[in-house]
Every structure is written in structure tokens, then in C-alpha cells.
Amino acid sequence: MPSQSAADKVFRFLEGARNLKSLTTLDAAFFRLIEDWGFDRWTATPILSPVRGAMRPLEVVLGRPSREWSSRYRENGYFRHDAVINHIANSSDAVWWSRFSQERRLSHEEKMLFDEAREHGVGEGLTAPVRLADGSIWACALTGSLAKPAPHVADAARFAAERYILTALELRRLAEPESIGASITPAQADIVDLLARGLTLRQAAQALDIRPSTAYNQIADAKRRAMVKTTAELVHKTSGKARSERPEKTVRKPS
């Protein structure tokens, strides 16, 4: 369990987060909490979706990450060699990077990832797994040059990370009620709207004067973006929601 001092700070954060009205104020409150532990950056990202299964880290990001390192991590596909992410996907314990790298038998690529992170100013870190009620698993990574491994910090950070992610997702939902519809492209939204009117995918392609294979690929990508499995779910969640953001599309009546 966290020490009394850490527990008190986390409790105040947990209680206060319920009343925050914006991501900006939430981020500020979370920063004040983790700053006392020597952290100055944090990244929360889903690593497992109940719909999509395993996800590449940093596809969706909350927090204040190191932009340089995050970009490098994504562009080089470092998730394939991230031993910490692979570990916490099957664990409920937060992991200190330095201890993990010393205590675990790592491959050459996994060791190189730790070394490169240090070279880019991301030396010590603590990654906490957060399991949400919808079945998704998130990783919340706290980083900072002044952080020192301590069990009570790991426990406290795990509790705080869960509240941070839940609150951030709710604030995002309230601030962007059309975010699911807006996540698909205008071309995909055109197809979805025609499907919602009762057309088949082939008929929608004909009406939009595109190849059926193009329509199929667009819908497949739209389902990935909206994080749904079936076309019916896609139509239900996104039909009409992005229409106000794009000009009306002239369609041909299918024969």
C-alpha cells in the first residue's frame, strides 16, 4: 500500500478529479501530484481494446508525453521490443524501468530500447497498468530525471493513473460528443450515410461512382477508426454525425 503521505496526496487527487471540468485542469492537478515524486512527463495510452485486440501504443494518447521520444517510438515501431508493455499487459503491478531492466532477462533489442530512451532524455520511468470496466487495458507511463524507485510511489501512481484516465476519457466525451463520427474521413462518412439509407455496399459504391473494392477498403478502415467490429455497429455509431463537417455529396441513383 502507498505510504500515508503518498496516500493522502492520491486521495485528494481522486476526490478533486471528480469535480474538474476540463482536460487542462485535470492535467494540471495530475502534474502537481506526480511532480512530488520526481516526474515531469506522463503518457496514457491503450494497449488492448475489447474490440480491436492488441493495439500499438501511442495510437491514442492522453497526458504530456515527450514529443520527440513519442514520435521516434511510433515511427520506428519500438512497441515490438517494449518489454515493459508486454509485461504489464499480463500484470497488475506498476513497473520501474531501471529495476525491470536489471532484474529481467532481456533480448538485445529490448536492452537497446532502454538505452535509446535514456539517450533521448527519458531515463527513469514508471509504467502502471490500468484495466477499465469495458475490458480495455491502458498503460500510464510516468517519466522524469528526478524520479527514484520506491514501492509506495508505484502503488500510489497506479491508483492515480486509473482515476486520471477515467476522468480524461469522460471529459473528452463531454467536450467532443461527435468524436466517434468525426474520427472517420468524409469519404467514409459518405458511404456510411448511404448504408444507413438501406443501400448495399455495392450500391453505395455505384452511387458514389467508386469501385466496390474502394468502398470495401474505406469501410474496413472506418471500422478500425471507430473501434467497432461490424458494419452495422459502424452505421449505428457514425451515421450522420460527421455530416455537418463536410459539404453535401452529390450521388448517382444506383441502377
ABEGO torsion letter per residue (X at the ends): XBBAAAAAAAAAAAAAAAABABAAAAAAAAAAAAAAAGBABBBBBBABBAAAEBBBBGABBBEBBBAAAAAAAAAAGAAAABAAAAAAAABABBBBAAAAAAABBBBAAAAAAAAAAAAAGBBBBBBBBBBBAAGBBBBBBBBEAABBBBAAAAAAAAAAAAAAAAAAAAAAAAABAAAAAAABBAAAAAAAAAAAAGBBAAAAAAAAGBBAAAAAAAAAAAAAAAGBABAAAAAAAABGAAAAABBBBBBBBBX
